Amino acid sequence: MQSQLTLVEPLPGIFVEPGVLQPTSASKILYLTPDNVKKCTITLDLKDPEQTQYIVDSNLELTYMHVRRPYDPPDQPLATLQRREVLPDKISFRGGEKIKVKSWLRPLKAFSTFPAAFEENGTTYVWDASIVGQLSMYKASEPDTPIAWFQSSRKLVMDGVPTVLPAFLVLQPDAADIQDLTVVSFLILEQKARMSNKRTELLSGRAVHGVSAID
C-alpha cells in the first residue's frame, strides 16, 4: 500500500534551505496547485476556493496558455500566450493585440533565458535564476533586494507523516503592487526554465547511455 501524502501550507522560516529565499512577515504568498505552470490554480488559501486569484490552462498541444482571473470575461483572459516552435512566441493581454513575448519580457543576454526584464510605470523589473535554480525578481535599481521568488513543491516527512509542501510564489509589497504582471512573467519564465532543464536531463541521459554503450 502506498503512503498517503498530506498537503500542507508552508510555514515561513521553518524549512530553511541553504541558498533558498524564504518568505517574511511582509510577504504575500500565492500557492500553485498542482505544481504545473501550464495548468494550475493559483490561490491565497488552499482550503478556500473563494481565494483563487488565477486559473492557468493550456490546450492539449501546449501551443496556447491562458491566464484568467475569476472575474475575467471568457473572451478576455488576463493573458494568452501563443507558443510557436519556429517563430517567436506571442502574448496578448485582456484580448488585445498580440505582441512578441521578447518585446515585452526582454532577455538581457544573448542565447539565454535569464536574466529577463519588463517595464511598468517607468520601473524595470528583472527576473533571474539562482545557482540552485530558484527564480527571483528584483528592481533593476535594487539588484540585491528580491521582491518576488518561487519555491517549487517538496516532499518530506513531518512527525512521521509523508507530507507535501505546495509550490508557492512569494510577493513582497512592490511585487504585489504589480501582481498580474509578476504572475504572468513568472509563469512564462518558469515554464522555459523547466523545458530547458528537461532538455538538459535528456541530453545527459543520452550522453551517459552512449558512454555505457562504448564501455
N, C-alpha and C positions, 0 to 999 in steps of 0.2 A: 504494500500500500504506500502511495506517495504521501509525504508530509504535506499538511495543509499550510499554505502561506498566509500570513496575516499582513494586510496592507495598513500601514500607519503613517501619519503625517510626521515629518522630521521635526525634531525639537532643536532649535538653533543652539549651537555651542556644544552639543553633546557628542556628536560624531565628528570629531576634528581629524582631518586627514592632512598629512604634510603636503604643502603646495596647493591646497584646495581652498578657495574662498568660502567663507561661512556667512550666513545671514546675521544681521544685527537687529537691535530693537527697533530701528527705524525702517526696516525692510518691509516691503510688500511682497508676499510670496504667491506665485501663481503655479499651481500643480498641473502637470501634464499626465493625463491618464487615457490610454496606456502611454508608455514611453516610446511614442512613434510620431515623429514630427510631420509625417504625411497624412495621418488620420488619428486625431485625438480630440479630447475635450480639455480645455484649459480653464481652471476654476480656482476660486479663492478658498473653497471648502469642499473636500472630497465627499462629505456626507450630505451636502445641501445643494440640490440641483438648481436652486434659485441663485446660487453664487457663480454659475457658469459665466465666464467672460467671453470665451471664443469657442467656436466649433471648427475644427480643421478637417477637411475632407478632400480626397483625391479620386480621380476616376481609375478604372481598372488598369489602364495603360500607363498611369502615372504621368500623363502629359499635361494634366491640369490639376492645380491645387487651389481650393477656395478657403479663405479665412473669413468666417462670419461671426458677427456679434448676435446675441439672441434677438435683438430688435431690428436687424438689417432686413430690408425688403428682399424677397427671393432673387430678384434680378440685379440687386446691387450689394453684393458682399463687400466687406471691408477691402479685401484684396483678392485678386485672381492671378495666379502665377501660371504662365504657359511655359512648359519645359520643352525644349527642342534640341535634337541631337546634333544637328549641323549648324543651324542658325542660332544667334544669341537668344537666350531666354527673354521672355517679355512679362511685364506685370501691369495691371491696371488697378486703380483704386476707386471703389464705390461706383463701379460700372463705367468709369471714364475711359479716356484714350489709353491704348496700350503703348507702353514705352519699354525700351530695353532695360533689363534689370541693372546692367552695369552702368547705365547712365544715371540711375538713382542711387544704387548701392555700389559705389566705385571701389574696385580693387586698387590698393595702393602700391602693389608690387606686381611686376610682370610675371605671368605664369604661376601665380599663387592666389589662393582664395583669401588668405589673411596677410595683413590687415585689410579691412574693407570699411568704407566710411559713407555716411549720408549726412545731409544738411537739413536743418529745420530751424526756422526763425533766426537765421544768421549764426547758428552754432553748428560746428562739425562734431559728429559722434562717430567713434571708431570702435569696431569690433575686432578682437584679436583672440588667438588661441594660445594658451599657456603650454609649457613643456609637457604637462600631463594631459593636454587636450581639452582643458576646460575653457569654454568661450566666456569672454567678458567684454563689456562695453564701457568706454570712458569718453569724456570730452577731450577733443584734440588738445585743448589748452591745459588739461589736467591729466596727463597720461598715467600718473601714479595713483589715481583715485578711481577705481572701478565704480560704476553706478548701476550696473546690471551684470548678472552672471548666471550660468546654468549649471545645475548638478543633475547628472543622469541618475536613473533608478539604481538601487543597490539591494542585494540580498545579504542578510546577516542573521545571526541568532541572538534573540533578546530573551533572557530568562528561560533559556532552553526551547524557545519557540521560533521556528523559521519565520523570518519577517522580511517584508519588502518595504524599503523606503522609496516612495514615489519620486519620479523626476520632478524637479521644480525650477522655475525661473525666478531669480531674486531681483527686485526692483528697488533701488534707493529712490528718494523723492525726485531727483532730477530725471530719472528714467521713467518714473511713474507719471510725470507730467506729460510725457510723450509716449504713453503706454502702447497705443496702437502701432506706432512706427517701430518701437522697440521690439514688440512681439513679432511683427511681420518680418523685420530684418533678421531677427534671431532664427525664425523657422527656416528661412531661405539658407542661411549660412550653416546652421546645424545639419541640415539635410546634405549640403555639399560636403561638409566635413565627414559625415557618415559614409557617403558614397566613396569619397577618397580613401577612407580607412578600409572599406571593403575591397576596393581595387588593390590596395597595398597588401592586404591579407591574402587575396587570391594569387597575386604575383609571388609573394613569399612562399606560399604553398607549392606553387609550380616549381619555384627555384629549388626548394628542399626536395621535392619529388624527383626533379631532374638530377640532383646530386646523388640521391639514393640509387637511381637507376644506373648512373655511371659507376658507382661503387659496386 
